Amino acid sequence: MAAGRALGQSIAAHGLALVYGGGTKGIMGAVAKGVLDSGGHVTGIIPEFLMDMEATHDSLGDLSELIITEDMHQRKHKMFERADAFVTLPGGIGTLEEIVEIMTWGQLGRHEKPMVFANINDFWKPMLDLLGHMTDEGFVHTAHRVQPMVIDDIEHIIPMIMDRWAETDAPEGDASVVSKM
């Protein structure tokens, strides 16, 4: 939770906005709260059926912008369209599914946006080992397109994303949005 709040504070401190899955509970909520408490802009994108499971209706009113989708596919597509980078904090199956889809789209050449595993306390080590194994075995055919940044220190995430943007002539449009998966 502390890492989520710190990431949110860093996003706002760097003048960036957050696009995320709209939940106001757990780590997702901590990131949004960190951004909002630091004066930043937060766009939550949530399917209607998840509103009561991942958020409270009162807390959703605190977001700068709320987009309600029909389903998870719409949610992920809107998050992808609006974000210029993707940060994956420790999470469960849904978090894993979302970052794998983003990496798949990168592998297929649909984007070159920075992807980050926030490897807090080595949380993502088993996943990173699996990705390395799949690459070594020849199953990641365009591995050069699937090179997520692995960052252990929350304070380094936003500066490293901004450095990546500087190296690649920044993303299309406004390089001001980070998506928390």
N, C-alpha and C positions, 0 to 999 in steps of 0.2 A: 504494500500500500504506500509506503514511504517512497519507494522508487517511482511509482505512478505519479504521486503528487510532485516529486522533484522533476520528472519529465515534463509535466504540465507547466510548471513554473518556468522551466527552461524554454519551452515553446513560446510562451508569452514574452519572456525577457528578450528573446531574439526577434520579436515583432512578427512571429508567424501565427497562423491560425491552425486549429485542430479540426479535422474531420474524423469522426469515429462512429462506432456502432450504436451510439445513443444510450447505452446503459448508464444508469447513474449509481449502480451498486458495484462493489468490488473494485478491482484495479482500473477497469474502464472508467468508473465513476471518479476514482481518485485522480486520474489524468485530467479529466474534464474539470474537476474542482480546482486542481492546481492552475489550469489555464484561466478559468473564470476569476478565481481569487486574485490572480496577478493582472487582471484587466484585459485578458486576451479574448479572442473570438472563438466560439465553439459551435460547430455544426454537428448535430446528432442525426444519424440516419438509422431508423429502426423500423422493422416490420411491425405492423399493428399487433400481431399475435404475441410478440415478445414484450410489449409495453409493460404489462403487469409483472412479468417474470424478471426482467432486467432493469426495470426502472419504476419509479413512482410517478404518478401523473403530476404531482406538485413539483417534483424535482425537474421534470422535463421542461417545465415553464422557466427554469433558470437558464436554459441554454440560449445562446445567441440566435440560433436557427434550429428548427426541428423539421426533419423530413420524414414522413411516415410512408413506408412502402408496403406493397401487397405481400411480398415474400422475401426470403433470404437472397435470392438471385438478384432481384432489383436492388436490394441494399448493397450487396457487394459491387454491383456494376456502378451504382452512383458513387460509392466510396472511391472506387478505382478512377472514375472520371474526374473527381474533384481533388484528388490527392496527388502531390508531387513526390512523395516519399512514403514508405511504409515501415513502421516500427512495431516489432512483435515483442511484447513483454511476456513474462511467464503466464501461461494460461492452459486451457484445457483443449478438448477435441475441436471445438469451434474455432479457437485461435489457430490451431495447427492447420485445420482445413483451409482457413482464409489465407495464411501465408504460403501454403503449398500452391494454392491457385494463383497467387500473385507471382510466385517463382515460375510456375508453368507458363503463364502469359509472358514472362520475361524470356524464358527459353524459346518460346515460339516467336519472339521478336515483336510482341505487341507493345512493349514498353522497355525503357532503359532507366526507369526511376529507381532511386536508391531503395534497397531493402535492408532492414537492420534486424538482427536478432539481439535484443537486449539480454545478454547472457548473465543475468543477475545470479550470483552464487552458482555459476555453471549449470543453470537450469536447462539450457538448450544443448548441452554437450552430447547427450545421446542422439538427438536429432542431427546435429552437425556431423557426428561420427557416421550416421546412416547416409547422409548426403555424400560424404567423402567415399564411403563404400560403394554407393551407387555409381558415382563418377569413376572410381577405380575399376569397376566391373564393366564399364562402357555403356551404362544405361542412361547417362545424362549426355546426350549427343552434342549438345551445344553448351558445354559447361562454362564457357567464357561468358555466356549470358546469364548464368545462374551463380552469381558470386555475391551473396548477401554479406554485408558488413557484420562482423561479430564484435560487439562492443560490451565490455564488462562494466563500465562506469557510466551511470546515467548522465552525469555532467558532460560527458564527451559526445553523446549521441547527436544533439542538434548541431554543434560545431562541425562534427565530421560529415553530417549530411550536407551542410552548407559548403564545406570544402569539396565534396563530391560534385555538387552543382557547379561550383566554380571551375572544376576540371573539365566538365562536360558542357560548358556554355549554358548552364542553367536549363531547367525544363521549359517546355512550351508554356506560354502564358505567364501567369504570376507565380513565382516560386515562393509561395507563402503558406502552403498547406501541407501539413503532415497528417497522415492517417495512422491511427493506433489500431492495430488489428487485434 
